[in-house]
Amino acid sequence: MQSTLTRKSPGTVRMLFAVVLLSISGCGSWPPVVDDADDVNRLSASARSVRARGLSDEDVYALGRLKDLVDLDFGGGWGVMDAKLTDKGLATIAHLGLDDLDQLSLGWCVRITDEGMNSIEKFPSLSMLFLMGNPNLTDEGLRRIVKLESLVHLDLRGCPGITDASLLVLAEKKNWDELNLDGCLAVTGVGVEDLIRRLPGVRIRKNDDRWDYYQGDTSVEVDWDKSVDSRN
């Protein structure tokens, strides 16, 4: 059975994110936004969460003063600006001694490649990694990710380079809690069912209809007739 995903227009998505960004200053629960080293240096050294979509490779060194950082987000704001971070910047962050970092979002950071995944295993406390919308991630990058014992949640939504062969790499790591494969159009139902058998007890999500919120105005034909949530 074939289903058509209807996408929101880029203009609509950008407007939604603009509203979110404008509301940040009035909402204490939102992490601070940093676009350069000066922004980072104005933060309290005890800051635990930062949104850094606009931070360049040249400025990420400033994050090193935030030794209590738990949540580092380069994905938030993708609808209004392109990420500047590359593999080089990610390698710099990996050597800053951010030993308490628990969550790292690299969503829609299209300059991050498989090479950048070499840096992931240098975050000893990382438990959640978000790689949504990355066109460069392949099995080679996943082989590096699965080496990190502390990592239990991986979000691969909308990564076109993830295939059924990629699932075999993910299956090598047995302590996953959740894997999200929504919008990974090269992953088949057969591959997901095999992964569920290989990883009993792990929550595995695969529902391509969910991915329409994160895309532009292009319709895509998907050969997928059901959604999968291994814990439902």
C-alpha positions in Angstrom: 0.0 0.0 0.0 1.4 3.4 -0.9 0.7 6.6 1.1 1.5 10.2 0.2 3.0 12.5 2.8 1.7 16.0 2.7 4.4 18.5 3.7 4.1 21.9 5.4 5.5 24.7 3.2 8.9 26.1 4.2 7.4 29.5 4.8 4.9 28.2 7.3 7.5 26.2 9.2 9.8 29.3 9.3 7.0 31.4 10.7 6.3 28.8 13.4 10.0 28.8 14.5 10.1 32.6 14.4 7.3 32.7 16.9 9.1 30.2 19.1 12.3 32.2 19.0 10.5 35.4 19.8 8.9 33.9 22.8 12.1 32.5 24.3 13.0 35.7 26.2 9.8 35.6 28.1 9.8 32.0 29.0 12.2 30.9 31.8 12.0 27.3 30.8 13.7 27.8 27.4 17.5 27.3 27.3 19.5 30.4 26.3 20.4 30.9 22.7 24.0 31.5 21.7 25.3 32.6 18.3 28.9 33.4 19.1 31.6 33.2 21.7 30.5 36.5 23.3 27.1 35.1 23.9 28.5 32.0 25.6 30.8 34.1 27.8 27.8 36.1 29.0 26.2 32.9 30.4 26.6 31.7 33.9 29.4 29.1 34.1 26.8 26.8 35.8 24.5 26.9 32.7 23.2 23.4 32.1 21.4 23.8 28.8 22.2 25.8 25.7 20.7 26.2 22.2 23.7 26.8 19.8 22.3 26.6 16.3 24.2 29.8 15.2 27.5 28.9 16.8 30.4 28.4 14.4 33.4 26.1 14.5 35.6 29.0 15.4 33.4 29.9 18.5 32.6 26.5 20.0 35.7 26.6 22.1 33.8 29.0 24.4 31.6 26.2 25.5 34.5 24.8 27.5 33.7 27.1 30.4 30.3 25.5 30.9 31.5 22.4 32.8 28.0 21.7 34.1 26.5 21.5 30.6 24.0 18.6 30.3 22.0 19.5 27.2 23.6 21.0 24.0 21.2 21.7 21.1 22.4 22.6 17.6 19.0 21.5 16.1 16.6 24.0 17.6 15.9 26.8 15.2 16.6 24.8 12.0 13.6 26.5 10.4 15.1 30.0 10.5 18.9 29.4 10.0 21.4 26.9 8.7 23.7 25.3 11.2 27.3 26.4 11.0 28.8 23.4 12.9 30.9 21.0 10.9 32.9 17.8 11.8 35.8 20.1 12.8 33.7 22.0 15.4 32.2 18.8 16.8 35.8 17.5 17.3 36.7 20.6 19.2 33.6 20.2 21.5 34.6 16.6 22.1 37.9 17.8 23.7 36.4 20.5 25.9 35.9 18.2 28.9 32.1 18.3 29.0 32.0 15.1 31.0 28.4 15.7 32.2 26.9 16.2 28.7 23.8 13.9 28.6 21.9 15.1 25.5 23.3 16.3 22.2 21.1 17.4 19.3 22.7 17.7 15.8 19.4 17.8 14.0 19.5 19.2 10.5 23.2 19.9 10.9 23.9 19.0 7.3 27.7 19.7 7.5 28.1 16.9 9.9 29.2 13.6 8.2 30.2 10.1 9.2 33.6 11.5 10.1 32.1 13.6 12.8 30.7 10.5 14.5 34.3 9.8 15.6 33.8 12.5 18.2 30.7 11.0 19.8 32.4 8.3 21.8 34.4 11.0 23.5 31.4 12.1 25.5 31.4 9.7 28.4 28.0 10.5 29.8 26.0 11.0 26.6 22.8 9.0 26.7 20.7 10.8 24.0 21.8 11.7 20.5 19.5 13.4 17.9 20.6 13.3 14.3 17.4 14.1 12.5 17.5 15.2 8.9 21.2 14.4 8.3 21.8 13.5 4.6 25.4 12.4 5.2 25.0 9.7 7.8 25.6 6.1 6.7 26.5 2.7 8.2 30.1 3.9 8.6 29.0 6.6 11.1 26.7 4.3 12.9 29.6 1.9 13.5 31.3 4.6 15.5 28.2 5.6 17.4 27.5 2.1 18.7 30.8 2.1 20.5 29.5 4.5 23.1 28.2 2.4 26.0 26.3 5.2 27.7 24.2 6.0 24.6 20.7 4.5 24.9 18.5 6.8 22.8 19.2 7.5 19.1 17.0 9.7 16.9 17.6 9.0 13.2 14.4 10.5 11.8 14.6 11.5 8.1 18.1 10.3 7.5 18.1 9.0 3.9 21.4 7.1 4.2 19.9 4.7 6.8 19.0 1.4 5.3 18.1 -2.2 6.4 21.9 -2.8 6.4 22.2 0.0 8.9 19.8 -1.8 11.3 22.3 -4.7 11.5 24.9 -2.2 12.8 22.5 -0.9 15.4 21.7 -4.4 16.5 25.3 -5.0 17.5 24.6 -2.7 20.6 22.2 -4.4 23.0 21.6 -1.8 25.7 19.4 0.6 23.6 16.3 2.0 25.2 14.8 3.7 22.1 15.6 4.0 18.4 13.5 6.3 16.2 13.5 5.6 12.5 10.5 7.7 11.4 11.0 9.0 7.9 14.0 6.7 7.1 12.5 5.9 3.7 15.2 3.3 2.8 14.3 1.2 5.8 11.7 -1.5 5.1 9.1 -3.1 7.3 11.0 -6.4 6.9 14.1 -4.7 8.3 12.3 -3.2 11.2 10.7 -6.5 12.2 14.1 -8.2 12.0 15.6 -5.5 14.3 12.8 -6.0 16.8 13.6 -9.7 17.0 17.3 -8.9 17.5 16.7 -6.2 20.1 13.8 -7.5 22.3 12.6 -5.0 24.8 14.0 -2.0 22.9 11.5 0.7 21.8 11.8 0.9 18.0 9.7 3.5 16.2 9.0 3.6 12.5 6.1 5.8 11.2 6.9 7.7 8.1 3.6 9.7 8.4 5.1 11.5 11.4 8.0 12.9 9.3 5.7 15.3 7.3 5.9 17.9 10.1 9.7 18.3 9.7 9.8 18.7 5.9 9.1 21.3 3.2 6.4 21.2 0.6 7.4 18.2 -1.5 5.2 15.1 -1.6 6.9 11.8 -1.3 5.5 8.4 -2.2 6.2 5.9 0.6 5.9 2.2 0.2 4.9 1.7 3.9 1.5 0.4 5.0 1.8 0.5 8.7 3.5 2.2 11.6 5.6 0.3 14.2 6.1 1.0 17.8 7.6 -2.1 19.4 6.2 -1.3 22.8 2.6 -0.8 21.7 
